[in-house]
């Protein structure tokens, strides 16, 4: 996948590739033992920069909403987000490279047994502001009330502190948080599949979008994404099928 001078300029008008990284999703990114950003999205960003012959700058955020906003405002050149129609206003997406499950958590004593029982009058569902599952549930929930925590990391603490009925989030994030809080459980199954993709500002043009989409397909087909998931010890996420 060679890149022309014009294509490189479209990707990186500042002369280096600025990658928007969301540390709020532990499937994609976190910090290593030295406190540096590490994860599947960082591996993909570094590899893309190398392909383009560019230096990489990681622009790090603690929530998906901030990460999306940076790309929309062109304060970053590429990002890693869940595909959502609202986010598509200003961002061109690739196909998904990783699939992640959205799950619900409840108290052990809760009468709720299935995902389908959550959307009932009187139920308050805690979500991370601007997260993929916040956007999805904002469209899908009809009777329950959505309560927005500051971030995905704050969902479980908000849920427990206020004795709300349900917490929503990425399954692995909820599982990790509930290890700190006995007396709670996940409902079986999932309420959504989160399609994690790469994206760039629409203003960068069709050629850059085509290149990025082809790059993601190659990274899936070559085993790069699967190897990155394994290298970072990620369980419960799967490589998305070819587009």
Beta strands, then each sheet from edge to edge (+ up, - down):
strand 1: 17-22
strand 2: 30-31
strand 3: 37-38
strand 4: 56-61
strand 5: 78-82
strand 6: 91-107
strand 7: 124-128
strand 8: 145-149
strand 9: 166-170
strand 10: 184-186
strand 11: 192-201
strand 12: 238-239
sheet 1: 4+ 1+ 5+ 11- 6+ 9- 7- 8-
sheet 2: 4+ 1+ 5+ 11- 6+ 10-
sheet 3: 4+ 1+ 5+ 11- 6+ 12-
sheet 4: 2+ 3-
end
